[in-house]
């Protein structure tokens, strides 16, 4: 079974990225074969400064490797290092109906807000379909809001296979990521770069503590009991703490006599300890850029070999070459 997923380099990864997706990607690398790519081509729809895109892409590679992605078990590469995918995108475009793309969420949402939408955003789902189909992917881990992309991919694969009377493409299935880990931002809303409420995984300790201390809480006096389940600090604490630690802090909340500053300090200590090994690995990787580039190039070579085989099948079915 082959697993495939990509993550956009649009900024530094935060706790929401990790608990919502990255942690589960790493768990899935124990499958027969896993392909993970840094979606720098997709990022061009939102990142328009070349230096930023290069930096975000490099930082993404460092972060993923530091967090536990193992190049001995999973293939990690930059999307743009596999040009076969962009050619495959064009072949899929020829079987894509405009009406299908007009229904896709990202395009619809932007139009509904009166914002300009370019052809890159409009055809984004086709490039995503090529990403998935290029590697004969069986399983694609996605969030609930991304299932539509897999449905589009399956639709295009079936249209292509039917039009050219072939079995070129494997039909992928989604694996919906566990969303039970609720990751709130510093304002109590869902953690998201677009809301400016994120806590980065690799913040320096001083900045991490400052971010945590800025988490929004209510004005309940120190001496009064507090409801841990109504507090964003405690909700985040549960991501890092075991059952006994959660219970102990919950009792402190309910007993009264504890200010939110104490709870935030507990969260800071838990988060710092949780990511300590990843922080150390990242420092080692950052000091060995040639090694990281070797991993990306080796991943791209492996990905291109697989994608070339799929593209050749598609070209032959179309009558190209």
Secondary structure as UniProt FT lines:
FT   STRAND          2..7
FT   HELIX           15..17
FT   HELIX           18..22
FT   HELIX           23..28
FT   TURN            29..30
FT   STRAND          33..38
FT   HELIX           40..43
FT   TURN            44..46
FT   HELIX           50..66
FT   TURN            67..68
FT   TURN            71..73
FT   STRAND          74..78
FT   HELIX           79..81
FT   HELIX           84..93
FT   TURN            94..95
FT   HELIX           98..102
FT   HELIX           105..112
FT   TURN            113..114
FT   HELIX           119..122
FT   HELIX           124..133
FT   TURN            134..136
FT   STRAND          139..142
FT   HELIX           144..146
FT   HELIX           147..163
FT   TURN            164..165
FT   STRAND          173..176
FT   TURN            186..187
FT   HELIX           193..195
FT   TURN            201..202
FT   HELIX           205..213
FT   TURN            222..223
FT   HELIX           228..230
FT   HELIX           232..240
FT   HELIX           243..255
FT   HELIX           260..274
FT   HELIX           276..286
FT   HELIX           289..318
//
